[in-house]
Amino acid sequence: MKSYDLRSIWICKECSSTFSFRSDVEEHVEKMGHNNINEYDMMSGKLLSED
């Protein structure tokens, strides 16, 4: 587990799946081919990055 895993949540815009760990996001991208995933700060709810 990385320190950023405790600060972020990722949501796939293609299928609405949510992830708490970046490794799960990477696995989802690899298996499903979904690349449109947003990262949000869990404390503020602000969008951190948009893929």
C-alpha positions as CSV (number, residue, x, y, z in Angstrom):
1,M,0.0,0.0,0.0
2,K,1.2,3.5,-0.9
3,S,0.6,6.6,1.2
4,Y,-1.5,8.2,-1.6
5,D,-3.9,5.2,-1.4
6,L,-5.2,6.6,1.9
7,R,-6.0,10.0,0.4
8,S,-7.7,9.2,-2.9
9,I,-10.6,7.4,-4.4
10,W,-10.8,6.6,-8.1
11,I,-14.0,6.3,-10.1
12,C,-14.2,4.8,-13.6
13,K,-16.4,7.1,-15.8
14,E,-17.1,4.2,-18.2
15,C,-18.6,1.8,-15.7
16,S,-18.9,3.7,-12.4
17,S,-16.6,1.2,-10.6
18,T,-14.9,2.8,-7.5
19,F,-11.5,1.9,-6.2
20,S,-9.5,2.7,-3.0
21,F,-6.1,1.5,-4.2
22,R,-4.2,2.6,-7.3
23,S,-3.2,-1.0,-7.9
24,D,-6.8,-1.9,-8.3
25,V,-7.2,0.9,-10.8
26,E,-4.2,-0.3,-12.8
27,E,-5.7,-3.8,-12.8
28,H,-9.1,-2.5,-14.0
29,V,-7.5,-0.6,-16.8
30,E,-5.5,-3.7,-17.9
31,K,-8.4,-6.1,-17.7
32,M,-11.3,-3.9,-18.9
33,G,-9.5,-1.4,-21.1
34,H,-11.3,1.5,-19.4
35,N,-8.9,4.5,-19.3
36,N,-11.4,7.2,-18.3
37,I,-10.9,7.3,-14.6
38,N,-11.0,10.2,-12.2
39,E,-9.1,10.6,-9.0
40,Y,-10.7,12.4,-6.1
41,D,-9.3,13.6,-2.7
42,M,-11.3,11.8,0.0
43,M,-11.1,14.6,2.5
44,S,-12.2,17.5,0.3
45,G,-14.0,15.6,-2.5
46,K,-12.1,17.7,-5.1
47,L,-11.1,16.2,-8.4
48,L,-7.3,15.6,-8.4
49,S,-6.8,14.2,-11.9
50,E,-8.9,13.3,-14.9
51,D,-7.7,10.5,-17.2
